[in-house]
């Protein structure tokens, strides 16, 4: 049987206890215009604004675009909530 971290007791307990990683892991894709903070990868701690959520079929359904604070105005990055 596949180990499904999304439904694991650790993640569910973390969400209940307001762990920011667990809440984000189980949350829905944010709305366009929402302010977010990246919790992992090389840009952990970076804040920004969700700029687009309706990406084409070449992207995972869990992906969206973000404009990070401090980046040039025309720069966007792909964020995938599954990662």
N, CA, C and O atoms as a GROMACS GRO file, in nm:
protein
  332
    1UNK      N    1   0.084  -0.118   0.000
    1UNK     CA    2   0.000   0.000   0.000
    1UNK      C    3   0.089   0.125   0.000
    1UNK      O    4   0.189   0.129   0.070
    2UNK      N    5   0.052   0.224  -0.078
    2UNK     CA    6   0.127   0.348  -0.090
    2UNK      C    7   0.116   0.431   0.038
    2UNK      O    8   0.008   0.445   0.095
    3UNK      N    9   0.228   0.486   0.082
    3UNK     CA   10   0.229   0.572   0.199
    3UNK      C   11   0.182   0.712   0.156
    3UNK      O   12   0.254   0.781   0.085
    4UNK      N   13   0.068   0.752   0.198
    4UNK     CA   14   0.010   0.881   0.159
    4UNK      C   15   0.033   0.983   0.270
    4UNK      O   16  -0.040   0.984   0.369
    5UNK      N   17   0.134   1.069   0.253
    5UNK     CA   18   0.167   1.167   0.356
    5UNK      C   19   0.054   1.267   0.379
    5UNK      O   20   0.038   1.317   0.491
    6UNK      N   21  -0.024   1.297   0.275
    6UNK     CA   22  -0.133   1.395   0.293
    6UNK      C   23  -0.231   1.351   0.401
    6UNK      O   24  -0.281   1.434   0.477
    7UNK      N   25  -0.259   1.223   0.407
    7UNK     CA   26  -0.356   1.174   0.505
    7UNK      C   27  -0.293   1.113   0.627
    7UNK      O   28  -0.362   1.051   0.708
    8UNK      N   29  -0.162   1.128   0.641
    8UNK     CA   30  -0.094   1.065   0.754
    8UNK      C   31  -0.136   1.130   0.886
    8UNK      O   32  -0.176   1.247   0.891
    9UNK      N   33  -0.127   1.051   0.991
    9UNK     CA   34  -0.163   1.102   1.124
    9UNK      C   35  -0.077   1.222   1.162
    9UNK      O   36  -0.126   1.316   1.225
   10UNK      N   37   0.052   1.219   1.125
   10UNK     CA   38   0.141   1.330   1.160
   10UNK      C   39   0.094   1.461   1.096
   10UNK      O   40   0.088   1.564   1.163
   11UNK      N   41   0.059   1.457   0.967
   11UNK     CA   42   0.014   1.578   0.898
   11UNK      C   43  -0.122   1.623   0.951
   11UNK      O   44  -0.143   1.743   0.972
   12UNK      N   45  -0.212   1.530   0.974
   12UNK     CA   46  -0.344   1.567   1.027
   12UNK      C   47  -0.333   1.627   1.167
   12UNK      O   48  -0.401   1.725   1.198
   13UNK      N   49  -0.248   1.569   1.250
   13UNK     CA   50  -0.227   1.626   1.384
   13UNK      C   51  -0.160   1.762   1.376
   13UNK      O   52  -0.194   1.854   1.451
   14UNK      N   53  -0.066   1.776   1.284
   14UNK     CA   54   0.000   1.905   1.265
   14UNK      C   55  -0.097   2.012   1.220
   14UNK      O   56  -0.089   2.126   1.265
   15UNK      N   57  -0.188   1.976   1.131
   15UNK     CA   58  -0.288   2.072   1.086
   15UNK      C   59  -0.376   2.115   1.203
   15UNK      O   60  -0.405   2.233   1.221
   16UNK      N   61  -0.418   2.019   1.281
   16UNK     CA   62  -0.502   2.049   1.398
   16UNK      C   63  -0.431   2.144   1.494
   16UNK      O   64  -0.495   2.230   1.556
   17UNK      N   65  -0.299   2.128   1.506
   17UNK     CA   66  -0.221   2.211   1.598
   17UNK      C   67  -0.164   2.337   1.532
   17UNK      O   68  -0.080   2.405   1.589
   18UNK      N   69  -0.212   2.368   1.409
   18UNK     CA   70  -0.177   2.489   1.334
   18UNK      C   71  -0.030   2.494   1.290
   18UNK      O   72   0.027   2.603   1.280
   19UNK      N   73   0.029   2.379   1.264
   19UNK     CA   74   0.164   2.376   1.206
   19UNK      C   75   0.155   2.438   1.066
   19UNK      O   76   0.075   2.391   0.984
   20UNK      N   77   0.233   2.542   1.035
   20UNK     CA   78   0.220   2.608   0.905
   20UNK      C   79   0.251   2.515   0.788
   20UNK      O   80   0.192   2.530   0.681
   21UNK      N   81   0.342   2.420   0.806
   21UNK     CA   82   0.374   2.326   0.698
   21UNK      C   83   0.257   2.233   0.671
   21UNK      O   84   0.221   2.209   0.555
   22UNK      N   85   0.196   2.181   0.778
   22UNK     CA   86   0.083   2.088   0.763
   22UNK      C   87  -0.041   2.158   0.709
   22UNK      O   88  -0.113   2.103   0.626
   23UNK      N   89  -0.067   2.278   0.756
   23UNK     CA   90  -0.181   2.356   0.707
   23UNK      C   91  -0.166   2.381   0.557
   23UNK      O   92  -0.262   2.365   0.482
   24UNK      N   93  -0.046   2.420   0.515
   24UNK     CA   94  -0.022   2.446   0.372
   24UNK      C   95  -0.032   2.318   0.292
   24UNK      O   96  -0.085   2.318   0.181
   25UNK      N   97   0.019   2.209   0.345
   25UNK     CA   98   0.018   2.080   0.274
   25UNK      C   99  -0.124   2.033   0.245
   25UNK      O  100  -0.150   1.975   0.140
   26UNK      N  101  -0.215   2.058   0.337
   26UNK     CA  102  -0.352   2.011   0.322
   26UNK      C  103  -0.445   2.117   0.265
   26UNK      O  104  -0.561   2.089   0.237
   27UNK      N  105  -0.395   2.238   0.247
   27UNK     CA  106  -0.479   2.348   0.202
   27UNK      C  107  -0.505   2.345   0.052
   27UNK      O  108  -0.436   2.277  -0.023
   28UNK      N  109  -0.603   2.420   0.012
   28UNK     CA  110  -0.635   2.435  -0.130
   28UNK      C  111  -0.542   2.539  -0.192
   28UNK      O  112  -0.476   2.615  -0.121
   29UNK      N  113  -0.537   2.540  -0.322
   29UNK     CA  114  -0.457   2.640  -0.393
   29UNK      C  115  -0.510   2.778  -0.355
   29UNK      O  116  -0.631   2.798  -0.351
   30UNK      N  117  -0.421   2.875  -0.328
   30UNK     CA  118  -0.467   3.008  -0.285
   30UNK      C  119  -0.535   3.083  -0.400
   30UNK      O  120  -0.518   3.049  -0.517
   31UNK      N  121  -0.610   3.184  -0.365
   31UNK     CA  122  -0.676   3.269  -0.463
   31UNK      C  123  -0.577   3.368  -0.523
   31UNK      O  124  -0.477   3.403  -0.460
   32UNK      N  125  -0.606   3.413  -0.643
   32UNK     CA  126  -0.527   3.516  -0.708
   32UNK      C  127  -0.530   3.642  -0.619
   32UNK      O  128  -0.637   3.683  -0.573
   33UNK      N  129  -0.414   3.702  -0.596
   33UNK     CA  130  -0.406   3.820  -0.510
   33UNK      C  131  -0.371   3.789  -0.366
   33UNK      O  132  -0.340   3.880  -0.288
   34UNK      N  133  -0.377   3.661  -0.328
   34UNK     CA  134  -0.345   3.622  -0.190
   34UNK      C  135  -0.196   3.644  -0.162
   34UNK      O  136  -0.112   3.626  -0.250
   35UNK      N  137  -0.166   3.683  -0.041
   35UNK     CA  138  -0.027   3.696   0.003
   35UNK      C  139   0.017   3.563   0.062
   35UNK      O  140  -0.055   3.503   0.141
   36UNK      N  141   0.136   3.516   0.022
   36UNK     CA  142   0.184   3.387   0.070
   36UNK      C  143   0.330   3.399   0.114
   36UNK      O  144   0.399   3.495   0.081
   37UNK      N  145   0.375   3.298   0.188
   37UNK     CA  146   0.515   3.285   0.226
   37UNK      C  147   0.559   3.144   0.189
   37UNK      O  148   0.487   3.048   0.216
   38UNK      N  149   0.676   3.131   0.127
   38UNK     CA  150   0.728   3.000   0.089
   38UNK      C  151   0.791   2.936   0.212
   38UNK      O  152   0.865   3.001   0.286
   39UNK      N  153   0.759   2.809   0.233
   39UNK     CA  154   0.805   2.740   0.353
   39UNK      C  155   0.921   2.644   0.329
   39UNK      O  156   0.978   2.592   0.424
   40UNK      N  157   0.956   2.620   0.203
   40UNK     CA  158   1.067   2.528   0.177
   40UNK      C  159   1.140   2.567   0.049
   40UNK      O  160   1.102   2.663  -0.018
   41UNK      N  161   1.241   2.493   0.017
   41UNK     CA  162   1.324   2.509  -0.101
   41UNK      C  163   1.419   2.627  -0.082
   41UNK      O  164   1.429   2.681   0.028
   42UNK      N  165   1.489   2.666  -0.187
   42UNK     CA  166   1.593   2.768  -0.174
   42UNK      C  167   1.538   2.907  -0.147
   42UNK      O  168   1.614   2.996  -0.108
   43UNK      N  169   1.408   2.928  -0.166
   43UNK     CA  170   1.350   3.061  -0.138
   43UNK      C  171   1.263   3.061  -0.013
   43UNK      O  172   1.174   3.144   0.001
   44UNK      N  173   1.288   2.968   0.076
   44UNK     CA  174   1.212   2.961   0.201
   44UNK      C  175   1.216   3.096   0.272
   44UNK      O  176   1.322   3.157   0.285
   45UNK      N  177   1.101   3.140   0.317
   45UNK     CA  178   1.090   3.270   0.384
   45UNK      C  179   1.051   3.383   0.291
   45UNK      O  180   1.014   3.491   0.338
   46UNK      N  181   1.059   3.361   0.160
   46UNK     CA  182   1.022   3.464   0.062
   46UNK      C  183   0.871   3.485   0.065
   46UNK      O  184   0.794   3.389   0.070
   47UNK      N  185   0.829   3.609   0.062
   47UNK     CA  186   0.688   3.641   0.056
   47UNK      C  187   0.655   3.697  -0.082
   47UNK      O  188   0.742   3.744  -0.154
   48UNK      N  189   0.528   3.688  -0.116
   48UNK     CA  190   0.485   3.739  -0.246
   48UNK      C  191   0.335   3.733  -0.261
   48UNK      O  192   0.261   3.703  -0.168
   49UNK      N  193   0.292   3.762  -0.383
   49UNK     CA  194   0.150   3.767  -0.415
   49UNK      C  195   0.119   3.668  -0.526
   49UNK      O  196   0.191   3.662  -0.626
   50UNK      N  197   0.013   3.591  -0.508
   50UNK     CA  198  -0.030   3.497  -0.612
   50UNK      C  199  -0.078   3.579  -0.730
   50UNK      O  200  -0.167   3.664  -0.716
   51UNK      N  201  -0.020   3.554  -0.847
   51UNK     CA  202  -0.052   3.635  -0.965
   51UNK      C  203  -0.139   3.562  -1.067
   51UNK      O  204  -0.205   3.626  -1.149
   52UNK      N  205  -0.140   3.431  -1.064
   52UNK     CA  206  -0.223   3.356  -1.158
   52UNK      C  207  -0.246   3.214  -1.107
   52UNK      O  208  -0.152   3.148  -1.062
   53UNK      N  209  -0.369   3.169  -1.114
   53UNK     CA  210  -0.401   3.033  -1.067
   53UNK      C  211  -0.457   2.945  -1.179
   53UNK      O  212  -0.466   2.823  -1.162
   54UNK      N  213  -0.493   3.003  -1.290
   54UNK     CA  214  -0.555   2.927  -1.400
   54UNK      C  215  -0.451   2.893  -1.507
   54UNK      O  216  -0.454   2.947  -1.618
   55UNK      N  217  -0.359   2.802  -1.472
   55UNK     CA  218  -0.254   2.763  -1.564
   55UNK      C  219  -0.305   2.658  -1.662
   55UNK      O  220  -0.403   2.589  -1.635
   56UNK      N  221  -0.238   2.645  -1.776
   56UNK     CA  222  -0.284   2.549  -1.876
   56UNK      C  223  -0.252   2.406  -1.833
   56UNK      O  224  -0.190   2.383  -1.729
   57UNK      N  225  -0.295   2.311  -1.914
   57UNK     CA  226  -0.286   2.169  -1.878
   57UNK      C  227  -0.142   2.117  -1.872
   57UNK      O  228  -0.120   2.004  -1.829
   58UNK      N  229  -0.045   2.196  -1.915
   58UNK     CA  230   0.094   2.155  -1.907
   58UNK      C  231   0.150   2.161  -1.765
   58UNK      O  232   0.261   2.113  -1.740
   59UNK      N  233   0.076   2.220  -1.675
   59UNK     CA  234   0.118   2.235  -1.536
   59UNK      C  235   0.033   2.145  -1.447
   59UNK      O  236  -0.082   2.115  -1.481
   60UNK      N  237   0.087   2.102  -1.333
   60UNK     CA  238   0.005   2.026  -1.238
   60UNK      C  239  -0.114   2.111  -1.191
   60UNK      O  240  -0.105   2.234  -1.188
   61UNK      N  241  -0.223   2.047  -1.155
   61UNK     CA  242  -0.342   2.119  -1.108
   61UNK      C  243  -0.315   2.195  -0.979
   61UNK      O  244  -0.390   2.286  -0.944
   62UNK      N  245  -0.211   2.158  -0.909
   62UNK     CA  246  -0.176   2.221  -0.781
   62UNK      C  247  -0.080   2.338  -0.796
   62UNK      O  248  -0.036   2.396  -0.697
   63UNK      N  249  -0.046   2.374  -0.921
   63UNK     CA  250   0.052   2.481  -0.946
   63UNK      C  251  -0.017   2.616  -0.968
   63UNK      O  252  -0.131   2.623  -1.014
   64UNK      N  253   0.056   2.723  -0.935
   64UNK     CA  254   0.010   2.859  -0.959
   64UNK      C  255   0.133   2.948  -0.974
   64UNK      O  256   0.245   2.902  -0.951
   65UNK      N  257   0.114   3.072  -1.012
   65UNK     CA  258   0.226   3.166  -1.026
   65UNK      C  259   0.225   3.266  -0.912
   65UNK      O  260   0.121   3.303  -0.858
   66UNK      N  261   0.346   3.310  -0.876
   66UNK     CA  262   0.364   3.406  -0.768
   66UNK      C  263   0.463   3.513  -0.812
   66UNK      O  264   0.561   3.484  -0.881
   67UNK      N  265   0.436   3.636  -0.773
   67UNK     CA  266   0.532   3.746  -0.787
   67UNK      C  267   0.593   3.769  -0.649
   67UNK      O  268   0.524   3.813  -0.556
   68UNK      N  269   0.720   3.738  -0.636
   68UNK     CA  270   0.788   3.750  -0.507
   68UNK      C  271   0.825   3.895  -0.480
   68UNK      O  272   0.864   3.969  -0.570
   69UNK      N  273   0.812   3.935  -0.355
   69UNK     CA  274   0.855   4.069  -0.314
   69UNK      C  275   1.004   4.084  -0.345
   69UNK      O  276   1.083   3.995  -0.313
   70UNK      N  277   1.041   4.194  -0.406
   70UNK     CA  278   1.180   4.219  -0.436
   70UNK      C  279   1.223   4.175  -0.575
   70UNK      O  280   1.328   4.218  -0.623
   71UNK      N  281   1.144   4.090  -0.641
   71UNK     CA  282   1.176   4.051  -0.778
   71UNK      C  283   1.132   4.161  -0.874
   71UNK      O  284   1.050   4.246  -0.838
   72UNK      N  285   1.187   4.159  -0.993
   72UNK     CA  286   1.146   4.256  -1.096
   72UNK      C  287   0.996   4.239  -1.123
   72UNK      O  288   0.944   4.128  -1.111
   73UNK      N  289   0.926   4.347  -1.160
   73UNK     CA  290   0.780   4.342  -1.179
   73UNK      C  291   0.732   4.235  -1.278
   73UNK      O  292   0.623   4.180  -1.259
   74UNK      N  293   0.808   4.206  -1.382
   74UNK     CA  294   0.762   4.110  -1.482
   74UNK      C  295   0.803   3.966  -1.451
   74UNK      O  296   0.775   3.876  -1.531
   75UNK      N  297   0.867   3.942  -1.337
   75UNK     CA  298   0.915   3.808  -1.302
   75UNK      C  299   0.811   3.736  -1.217
   75UNK      O  300   0.763   3.788  -1.117
   76UNK      N  301   0.778   3.615  -1.260
   76UNK     CA  302   0.688   3.530  -1.184
   76UNK      C  303   0.755   3.394  -1.166
   76UNK      O  304   0.840   3.356  -1.246
   77UNK      N  305   0.717   3.323  -1.063
   77UNK     CA  306   0.770   3.189  -1.047
   77UNK      C  307   0.657   3.091  -1.025
   77UNK      O  308   0.551   3.125  -0.972
   78UNK      N  309   0.681   2.968  -1.068
   78UNK     CA  310   0.583   2.862  -1.054
   78UNK      C  311   0.596   2.804  -0.913
   78UNK      O  312   0.705   2.770  -0.868
   79UNK      N  313   0.483   2.793  -0.847
   79UNK     CA  314   0.476   2.731  -0.716
   79UNK      C  315   0.382   2.612  -0.727
   79UNK      O  316   0.274   2.622  -0.785
   80UNK      N  317   0.423   2.499  -0.672
   80UNK     CA  318   0.337   2.380  -0.674
   80UNK      C  319   0.317   2.334  -0.530
   80UNK      O  320   0.413   2.299  -0.461
   81UNK      N  321   0.194   2.334  -0.485
   81UNK     CA  322   0.165   2.299  -0.346
   81UNK      C  323   0.199   2.154  -0.313
   81UNK      O  324   0.210   2.119  -0.195
   82UNK      N  325   0.217   2.070  -0.413
   82UNK     CA  326   0.256   1.932  -0.388
   82UNK      C  327   0.404   1.919  -0.354
   82UNK      O  328   0.448   1.814  -0.307
   83UNK      N  329   0.481   2.023  -0.377
   83UNK     CA  330   0.625   2.018  -0.350
   83UNK      C  331   0.650   2.095  -0.226
   83UNK      O  332   0.765   2.106  -0.182
   0.00000   0.00000   0.00000
